[in-house]
Amino acid sequence: MNTVTGACKDGILEIALAGHIDSTNSADVESKINDLLDGRENTPILLKARDLEYISSAGLRVLLHLKKRNPDLKIVDVSTDIYEILDMTGFTQMMDVKKALREVSVEGCKMIGRGANGTLYRIDQDNVVKVYNNANALEDIQHEREVARLALILGIPTAISYDVVRVGDSYGSVFELLNARSFSSILASEPEKMDWCVKEFVKVLKKIHGTEVPDGKLPDMRETVLSWADLVKGFLPEKQGEKLLSLIREIPYNNHMIHGDFHTQNVMVQGDDILLIDMETLAVGHPVFELGFMFNAFTGFSELDHRVILDFQGFDFETSQIFFHKVMKEYLETGDEEWIRSVVDKARIIGYTRLMRREIHRHGLETEEGKAKVEFWKKALGELLEKTETLMFDRNELDIEADVVNLPHVLEFVEKRLTAADCPLKARMQITVAVEEIFVNIAHYAYAPNKGRARVRVEISDEPIVVTVTFIDKGVPYDPLKKQDPDVTLPAAQRAIGGLGIFLVKKSMDDVTYEYRDGQNILSLKKNLK
Amino acid sequence: MLNITKEQNDGTMKVALEGRLDTTTSPELEKMLKENLDDVTELILDFEKLEYISSAGLRVLLSAQKIMNKQGEMRLINVCDEVKEIFEVTGFLDFLNVE
């Protein structure tokens, strides 16, 4: 084997070193290198050390001379042993030294997950490797490791890669993941576990959306979506394009985390733990962006060809629809189908914008198939934009048809939040009684004889703990506080049936306010808990 | 969400309520009382398992009290503090027979 071979490639002198370099051959090695350098004094040098087995101090002196003659020097593919020698002698601080990446083969390995940028394989009992689609993925890998670490520090359960390897012509990240399974695989093979999956899936999602991220640590998803909408706008009728942009612009900056690619291939179960494996799309923003991407994962990508989902997730389109609907229901904590639909419609606007931009960006308009897809999304966007006034929704606000049949939904919505805040039983009862009185009033009188909607908002402040429930409707102006209080000293026979509701509310709450503003009745109840 | 258990013995009717007496469930109690109160001289309402009462529930109690004033008596037993407080602020404690 030749100890030194070299060639100039793209303006870089690449020199491969092999075997041993010690006092017996160091002079010979140096003169061979000098021959290669002759007339190329200012050319950057790349020393490829994959086959270098040993280097003694005499050999190190050769490197030192070379570095002096030609400061632009890099050594790559260094074995662990050689790296140790270079590190001990301080050479790693003098020159750019890169360790050789371990090589891993995924041939015959089981695929256990798949994300936007890579595929996950189990390489042995304890380890999995994520192989990146992009051949030049070192930067992506670095980014993903950084955001995964950030997520872990902020309390998000995530797998951290401990090694970067070569997998054929691509790169991979290695994770320790014992017997982990993706939610997709569970849904595909054990459909009876659907409800458990929904619960755990939403638990992690809420954890992510409840996590505040220090400014500047993660990209702002709104900026990204705005840039997509800017491109899509050109393909929509002018008015719709403008509306799309202004709906996105109106979403305020939000410093809470969103995952960006939250679907069942990216959520793993390991023993009793739930772990996320795909973190490179982490960002901050309003949850509607996340729901938009989730809509795509479970519906959007496969809406025109249902086979796509089976290929990607391992379960069929119908299962996917049921799962997504249950997830939305659990996430929004409601049984109100109308409200779920309205939030999904907001998500679809984000989802279709992304799909349309992606297709156009990938030259889809040059094929008949691509044109048909873009036409479909364009039509769907047009219909959705027509009926959407805001892309925002709030899990602490219920938007519901003001009808007495919806009372159980309203009470459930309020009670869930009171229970979560450890509200004492007595106050809980007083608040729910008050909520019932007000909602039933709105349902009976605000829009009669027609129908309309009411919004119920629950806010709970810390220190002091104050529960505020606000009712907003667009019905006839009506201030219930003006109603005269009933005479509560009268005996039963002289009592009128009714008129007690508002009185009860005023007596049991600490503060009740009413205003009529912008065509809306706004009634607020406040109850101090401490 | 409201379970009504009825026990009738000559002129005495005991009605045990379990769950919530609110806008959606009150009509059930109202209907049951309307159909069965005719020959009752003593009405006992057992609130032991009642978690919640709204003004719709109060209205049913008021009509029942009015009927029973004419034909006998009405008593409420095992009323929890939270419900009792609602009776208190609405003045219902003054005319209801709460034990």
Interface residues (C-beta under 8 A of the other chain):
Chain A: V404 V405 L407 P408 L411 L425 K426 M429 Q430 T432 V433 E436 E437 V440 V488 T489 L490 P491 A492 A493 R495 I497 G498 L500 G501 F503 L504 K507 S508
Chain B: M1 D22 T23 T24 E51 Y52 I53 S54 S55 A56 L58 R59 L62 S63 Q65 K66 N69 D81 E82 V83 E85 I86 V89 T90 G91 D94 F95 L96
